[in-house]
């Protein structure tokens, strides 16, 4: 009898995991840039990007758009895993960690506007309703936080 109960349970688990969205598929939809800042000693240095008023839309086929009252940019987005190798000064050793990159390339040739954002790492916040995307640098890392529209 126990053998017959395990088979439906195993099939149910396989069905559940095969229907779940991949990490990158959760990007699909409309997003608004909520906040952008540089990480500084003991705080944040907020800055304006000029893209806070519009909506970014990530489509399933990899296309992307940005639409505001004054601009329309069209292009593509890509996201995937990558390994980041860095020197840890605390341990004096090279370390590698797996991260997720996000590339956003949008253009409007008539207005001569180009948006090229390469994020070294991104993660979801607030039950998949927010994105925290980071650009690492030698001085001040930049952080962009998006909310689902």
C-alpha positions in Angstrom: 0.0 0.0 0.0 2.8 2.4 0.9 4.4 1.8 -2.5 1.2 3.0 -4.2 1.2 6.2 -2.2 4.8 7.1 -3.1 4.2 7.0 -6.8 1.6 9.8 -6.9 3.6 11.9 -4.6 6.7 11.5 -6.8 4.7 12.4 -9.9 3.2 15.4 -8.1 6.7 16.7 -7.2 7.9 16.3 -10.8 4.9 18.2 -12.1 5.4 21.0 -9.5 9.0 21.5 -10.4 8.5 21.3 -14.1 5.8 24.0 -14.0 7.7 26.5 -11.9 9.3 29.6 -13.5 13.0 29.9 -13.9 14.7 32.8 -12.1 15.1 34.8 -15.3 11.5 34.2 -16.4 10.4 36.1 -13.4 11.8 39.3 -15.0 9.1 39.2 -17.6 6.6 42.0 -17.1 6.6 45.8 -16.4 8.9 47.5 -13.9 9.5 51.0 -12.7 12.9 52.3 -11.5 12.2 53.2 -7.9 15.6 54.2 -6.5 19.2 54.4 -7.6 22.2 55.1 -5.3 25.9 54.6 -4.8 27.1 52.7 -1.8 29.3 55.0 0.3 30.8 54.6 3.7 28.0 54.3 6.2 25.2 55.1 3.8 23.9 55.8 0.3 24.5 58.6 -2.2 21.2 58.8 -4.2 21.3 60.0 -7.8 18.9 60.5 -10.7 19.2 58.4 -13.9 16.5 60.2 -15.9 14.6 57.0 -16.2 12.5 57.2 -13.1 9.3 58.4 -14.8 8.9 55.6 -17.3 8.1 51.9 -17.4 10.6 49.1 -18.4 8.9 46.1 -20.0 10.8 42.8 -20.4 9.1 40.5 -22.9 9.4 36.7 -23.0 11.2 36.7 -26.3 14.1 38.8 -24.9 12.9 42.2 -26.3 12.6 45.1 -24.0 11.1 48.6 -24.1 11.2 51.8 -22.0 8.2 54.1 -22.3 7.7 57.5 -20.6 5.8 60.6 -21.5 8.7 61.9 -23.5 10.7 58.8 -24.5 10.3 55.4 -26.2 13.4 53.2 -26.3 13.4 49.7 -27.9 16.0 46.9 -27.6 16.6 43.7 -25.7 17.4 42.2 -22.3 19.6 39.2 -21.4 20.1 37.5 -18.0 22.0 34.5 -17.0 24.4 33.0 -14.3 28.1 33.8 -14.3 31.0 33.3 -12.0 32.7 36.4 -10.4 36.3 36.0 -9.2 37.6 38.6 -6.8 40.5 39.0 -4.4 39.4 38.9 -0.7 41.7 41.1 1.3 40.6 39.6 4.6 41.6 36.1 3.7 44.4 37.1 1.1 42.9 34.6 -1.4 41.1 34.7 -4.7 37.5 33.6 -4.3 34.7 32.8 -6.8 31.0 33.2 -6.3 28.1 32.6 -8.6 26.0 35.6 -9.5 23.3 36.5 -12.1 24.0 39.2 -14.6 21.4 41.4 -16.3 22.1 43.3 -19.5 19.6 45.9 -20.8 20.3 47.6 -24.2 17.7 50.1 -25.4 17.9 52.7 -28.2 16.0 55.4 -30.0 18.0 56.4 -33.0 15.6 59.3 -34.0 16.2 61.0 -30.6 19.8 59.8 -30.4 19.3 58.2 -27.0 21.0 55.0 -25.9 20.7 53.1 -22.6 23.2 50.4 -22.0 23.1 48.9 -18.5 25.1 45.9 -17.5 24.4 44.7 -14.0 26.9 42.4 -12.4 24.3 40.9 -10.1 20.6 41.1 -9.5 18.2 39.5 -7.1 14.5 39.7 -6.4 12.9 41.3 -3.3 9.5 41.4 -1.6 8.1 38.1 -2.9 9.3 38.7 -6.6 7.8 42.2 -6.6 11.1 44.1 -6.6 14.6 43.8 -8.2 17.8 44.9 -6.8 20.4 45.2 -9.6 24.1 46.1 -8.8 27.0 47.4 -10.8 30.3 46.8 -9.0 33.3 49.2 -9.3 36.6 49.9 -7.6 35.2 52.9 -5.7 31.4 53.0 -5.2 29.1 50.2 -6.3 25.9 51.4 -7.9 22.5 49.9 -6.9 19.3 50.2 -8.9 16.0 49.1 -7.3 13.0 48.3 -9.5 9.4 47.6 -8.5 6.8 45.6 -10.4 4.3 47.9 -12.2 
